Amino acid sequence: MFIPHQRRRQRSELGSQLIVSPGALSLGSMGGLALQILLVAAAYYLAAMVGLQLALVRGQVTPLWPPTGIALVSLLLLGPRVWPGITMGALLLNAQLGPSLPAAALIAVGNTIAPLAGYLLLRRVRFRTQFDRLRDVLALVFLGALTSTLVSANVGASALVLAGGVPQSRFLATWSVWWTGDAMGVLVVAPLLLVARHWRWRPRAARPYRWIEGAALLVSTSLVTAFVAGGTFQLLFLVFPFLVWAALRFEERGATVCVLIVCVITTRAAAIGAGEFGQHDLFTNMVILQAFNGSAALTALLLAALIHQRNQAHRDLKQACAQLAELATQLDQNSLRGDQLLDALRLPLTSVRQALARPALGNESKHDPEGIRSSGS
């Protein structure tokens, strides 16, 4: 098969990132890589202990699995070389849960391949870890969450059936819980971690009414979600106005936090069989839970990205107007020569061009050719 030179080079670079030669690393860099791998393993294991509180099958399969989101973000920020940390954390956990050591090893392999597949898919579409574009939200939802996690769900559910951990008749129910848990782990945890990297704690910079509004948003979102999740499915739509509120007023920060609140509360309701969740079988509950949480996350994150782009374009234009006003003042004072005028015009015109280059539907590929590694960390 003919493979273009650029594609061959990309595959070669990826292979060198996945398999690290000891001779290619100094003692210091090897120590740093080992530390990163251990931290990833520890984060994976601790997040798994939290996720197991909602386990529905064998105390092992849960509809919300935060380690998958942590694993994907670790690969995006630290590179694919930290994949052994994911395997270590998954193997350490599943060795305790069983049903056998070979099954635990197979599950650990699936839990490693899934985030690696998500990383490769996101890299393929030039995903940016700033997470401020519509295309990045769509890529994370459909490629990072819904597609790549099919690997771990298939491998994990098959391993449990083959090892006798669950009967063959419950394969579909086990698979649905596994896929829902891994997908929700990416949808809930990954956006929050990516956005939290850029948070700056400046309590004095925000006006008091913003703190009041933020607190009211969090409390009302929690109360309304708890109420509707414990009732009929027909009331679940009442949560969406609060997600819209979060996206409009607080952009990605508010959207990711509110998505976390909504998904955790509804997942817990499904796990304990609250409200109408107690009237359906496990597979039906997982379908409803996946559809609702996915719709909620997609709505909030897409709207937040769109609002962020609009606000950024407004800030760029405002800055350009201020620079042009200052330039007009200098022209009135006859303090600029011809060459100085051209240099002075370059900065505001660049700001205007950047603002106009932000398309409404998030198609930034022509204006932002950089890939994941150049913009991630």
C-alpha positions in Angstrom: 0.0 0.0 0.0 1.3 3.5 -0.9 1.6 5.7 2.2 2.4 9.4 1.7 5.7 10.6 3.3 3.9 12.9 5.8 1.7 10.1 7.0 4.7 7.7 7.4 6.5 10.4 9.4 3.5 10.9 11.7 3.2 7.2 12.3 6.9 7.0 13.0 6.7 9.8 15.5 3.8 8.2 17.2 5.6 4.9 17.5 8.6 6.6 19.1 6.3 8.3 21.6 4.5 5.1 22.6 7.8 3.0 22.9 10.5 4.9 24.6 14.1 3.7 24.1 16.2 3.9 27.3 19.1 5.2 25.3 17.0 8.1 24.0 16.3 9.5 27.5 18.7 10.9 30.0 18.6 9.9 33.7 16.7 13.0 34.6 14.1 12.6 31.9 13.7 9.0 32.7 13.1 9.9 36.3 10.5 12.5 35.3 8.7 10.1 33.0 8.6 7.5 35.7 7.2 10.0 38.1 4.5 11.0 35.6 3.6 7.3 35.1 3.3 6.7 38.8 1.1 9.8 39.3 -1.2 8.7 36.4 -1.5 5.3 38.0 -2.3 6.8 41.4 -4.8 9.2 39.9 -6.5 6.4 38.0 -6.7 4.1 41.0 -8.1 6.8 43.3 -10.7 7.9 40.8 -11.7 4.3 40.3 -12.3 3.9 44.0 -14.7 6.9 43.8 -16.4 5.5 40.7 -17.0 2.1 42.3 -19.4 3.7 44.8 -22.0 3.6 42.0 -21.2 0.0 40.8 -24.2 -1.9 39.4 -22.6 -5.2 38.1 -20.4 -7.4 40.4 -19.4 -4.3 42.3 -17.1 -3.7 39.3 -19.1 -2.1 36.5 -20.4 1.4 37.1 -22.4 3.9 35.0 -19.9 6.7 35.8 -16.2 5.8 35.5 -14.0 8.9 36.1 -10.7 7.1 35.4 -11.4 7.0 31.7 -11.6 10.8 31.6 -8.4 11.1 33.7 -6.6 8.6 31.4 -7.6 10.5 28.2 -6.5 13.9 29.7 -3.2 12.4 30.9 -2.5 11.3 27.3 -3.5 14.7 25.9 -1.4 16.7 28.3 1.6 14.4 29.0 1.7 12.5 25.7 1.2 8.8 25.0 4.4 7.8 26.8 2.4 7.7 30.1 0.2 4.8 28.9 1.9 2.3 31.4 0.4 4.4 34.2 -3.1 3.7 32.9 -2.3 0.0 32.7 -0.8 -0.1 36.1 -3.7 1.6 37.8 -6.3 -0.6 35.9 -4.4 -3.8 36.7 -4.0 -3.0 40.3 -7.7 -2.2 40.7 -9.1 -5.2 38.7 -6.7 -7.7 40.3 -8.6 -7.0 43.5 -12.0 -7.2 41.9 -11.5 -10.3 39.9 -13.0 -12.6 38.7 -9.6 -13.9 37.8 -6.1 -12.6 37.2 -6.2 -13.3 33.4 -9.6 -11.5 33.2 -8.2 -8.6 35.2 -5.2 -8.3 32.8 -7.5 -8.4 29.8 -9.7 -5.7 31.3 -6.6 -3.6 32.0 -5.6 -3.9 28.4 -9.0 -2.8 27.2 -9.0 0.1 29.7 -5.6 1.2 28.2 -6.4 0.8 24.6 -9.7 2.8 24.8 -8.1 6.2 25.9 -5.2 5.6 23.5 -7.7 5.2 20.7 -9.4 8.4 21.9 -6.1 10.2 21.9 -5.3 9.0 18.4 -8.7 10.0 17.1 -8.5 13.4 18.7 -5.0 14.0 17.4 -6.2 13.0 13.9 -8.8 15.9 13.9 -6.3 18.4 15.4 -8.0 18.6 18.8 -6.8 21.5 21.0 -6.6 21.1 24.7 -7.6 24.8 25.3 -11.1 23.3 24.6 -12.5 26.7 23.3 -13.7 25.7 19.9 -16.9 24.0 18.7 -15.0 21.4 16.8 -13.1 20.5 19.9 -16.3 19.9 21.8 -17.8 17.8 19.0 -14.6 15.8 18.7 -14.4 15.1 22.4 -18.0 14.0 22.6 -18.3 11.8 19.5 -14.7 10.6 19.2 -13.2 10.7 22.7 -16.3 9.7 24.6 -18.8 7.8 22.5 -16.5 6.0 20.0 -13.2 5.1 21.7 -15.0 3.7 24.8 -16.6 1.0 22.7 -13.2 -0.7 22.9 -13.1 -1.0 26.7 -16.8 -1.9 26.9 -16.4 -4.8 24.5 -13.2 -6.1 26.0 -14.4 -5.7 29.6 -17.8 -7.2 29.2 -16.4 -10.1 27.2 -13.7 -10.8 29.8 -16.3 -11.0 32.6 -18.5 -13.4 30.6 -15.5 -15.6 29.5 -14.2 -15.8 33.1 -17.7 -16.6 34.5 -18.0 -13.4 36.4 -21.4 -12.7 34.8 -23.7 -15.1 32.9 -23.8 -14.8 29.1 -27.5 -13.7 29.3 -26.4 -10.5 31.1 -23.7 -9.6 28.5 -25.8 -6.8 26.9 -26.7 -5.2 30.3 -23.1 -5.4 31.4 -21.8 -3.9 28.1 -24.3 -1.1 28.3 -23.3 -0.1 31.9 -19.6 -0.4 30.9 -20.0 1.8 27.9 -22.1 4.3 29.7 -19.7 4.6 32.5 -16.6 5.1 30.3 -18.4 7.5 28.1 -19.7 9.5 31.0 -16.2 9.5 32.5 -14.9 11.3 29.5 -17.9 13.6 29.1 -17.9 14.7 32.7 -14.2 14.6 33.8 -12.2 15.4 30.7 -13.8 18.8 30.0 -13.6 19.9 33.6 -9.9 19.0 33.8 -9.0 20.7 30.5 -10.8 23.9 31.5 -9.5 23.9 35.1 -5.9 24.1 33.7 -6.6 27.7 32.8 -8.4 28.8 35.9 -6.9 31.6 37.8 -8.0 32.1 41.4 -8.7 35.9 41.6 -11.5 36.4 44.1 -11.1 40.1 44.3 -11.3 40.5 40.5 -14.9 39.3 40.4 -17.7 41.6 41.6 -19.9 40.4 44.5 -23.0 39.9 42.3 -21.0 37.4 40.2 -20.3 35.3 43.3 -24.0 35.5 44.3 -25.1 34.5 40.8 -22.6 31.6 40.6 -23.7 30.2 44.0 -27.4 30.5 43.0 -26.6 28.7 39.7 -24.9 25.8 41.5 -27.6 25.4 44.2 -30.5 25.7 41.8 -29.0 23.3 39.4 -28.4 20.7 42.1 -31.9 21.0 43.6 -33.7 20.9 40.3 -31.7 18.0 39.0 -32.2 16.0 42.3 -36.0 16.7 42.0 -36.5 15.7 38.4 -34.1 12.7 38.6 -36.2 11.2 41.4 -39.4 11.7 39.5 -40.6 11.0 36.0 -38.4 11.1 32.9 -40.8 13.7 31.3 -39.4 16.3 33.7 -35.7 15.8 32.9 -35.9 18.7 30.3 -36.2 21.2 33.2 -32.5 20.8 33.8 -31.5 22.4 30.4 -32.4 26.0 31.2 -29.8 25.9 34.0 -27.2 24.5 31.7 -27.9 27.3 29.2 -27.6 29.8 32.1 -24.2 28.4 33.0 -22.9 28.5 29.4 -24.2 32.0 28.7 -23.0 33.6 31.9 -19.9 31.6 32.9 -18.8 30.0 29.6 -16.8 26.8 29.8 -16.2 27.1 33.6 -19.8 27.2 34.5 -20.8 24.6 31.8 -18.3 22.0 32.9 -19.2 22.3 36.6 -22.9 22.2 36.0 -22.5 19.2 33.6 -20.6 17.4 36.4 -23.4 18.2 38.9 -26.2 17.1 36.5 -24.5 13.9 35.4 -23.5 12.8 38.9 -26.9 13.3 40.4 -28.8 11.5 37.5 -26.3 8.7 37.5 -26.7 8.2 41.2 -30.5 8.2 40.8 -30.2 5.5 38.1 -27.8 3.5 40.3 -30.2 3.4 43.3 -33.3 3.1 41.2 -34.9 6.4 42.2 -38.1 7.6 40.6 -38.9 6.1 37.2 -35.4 4.5 37.1 -36.8 1.9 39.4 -39.5 0.9 37.0 -37.2 -0.3 34.1 -34.6 -2.9 33.5 -30.9 -2.1 33.7 -30.4 -1.9 29.9 -33.3 0.6 29.5 -32.0 2.7 32.3 -28.6 2.9 30.7 -30.0 3.9 27.4 -32.0 6.7 29.0 -29.1 7.8 31.2 -26.7 7.9 28.3 -29.1 9.8 26.1 -29.9 12.4 28.7 -26.3 12.9 30.0 -24.9 13.0 26.5 -27.5 15.6 25.4 -26.9 17.7 28.5 -23.1 17.7 28.1 -23.3 18.4 24.4 -25.8 21.2 24.8 -23.9 23.0 27.6 -20.4 22.5 26.1 -21.3 23.5 22.6 -23.1 26.6 23.8 -20.2 27.5 26.1 -17.7 27.2 23.2 -19.9 29.4 21.0 -20.3 32.1 23.6 -16.5 32.0 24.3 -15.8 32.5 20.6 -18.2 35.4 20.4 -16.8 37.1 23.5 -13.3 36.6 22.3 -14.1 38.2 19.0 -15.7 41.1 20.8 -12.6 41.6 23.0 -10.4 41.5 19.9 -12.5 44.2 18.1 -12.6 46.3 21.3 -8.8 46.2 21.6 -8.5 47.1 17.9 -10.8 50.0 18.3 -8.8 51.3 21.2 -5.6 51.0 19.3 -7.0 52.8 16.3 -8.3 55.6 18.5 -4.9 56.1 20.0 -3.4 56.1 16.5 -5.9 58.8 15.4 -4.9 60.9 18.3 -1.3 60.7 17.3 -2.1 61.5 13.7 -3.9 64.7 14.9 -0.8 65.7 16.7 1.3 65.0 13.6 3.7 62.8 15.6 3.9 59.9 13.2 5.9 59.5 10.0 4.8 57.4 7.1 6.8 54.3 8.1 5.7 54.6 11.7 2.1 54.9 10.5 2.4 51.5 8.8 3.9 49.9 11.8 1.2 51.4 14.1 -1.6 50.1 11.8 -0.3 46.6 11.7 -1.3 45.7 15.3 -4.9 46.8 15.3 -5.5 45.4 11.8 -4.1 42.1 13.0 -6.6 42.1 15.9 -9.5 42.8 13.5 -8.4 40.0 11.2 -8.3 37.6 14.1 -11.7 38.6 15.2 -13.2 38.2 11.7 -11.4 34.9 11.3 -13.5 33.3 14.0 -16.3 31.5 12.1 -19.7 31.1 13.7 -19.7 27.3 13.3 -16.2 26.7 14.6 -14.4 25.7 11.4 -11.0 27.0 12.4 -8.9 24.6 10.5 -7.7 27.1 7.9 -6.8 29.7 10.5 -5.3 27.3 13.1 -3.2 24.7 11.5 -1.5 23.7 14.7 -2.1 20.2 16.1 -2.6 18.8 19.5 0.9 18.7 20.8 1.8 22.3 19.8 -1.1 23.8 21.6 -1.7 21.4 24.4 0.9 21.9 27.0 
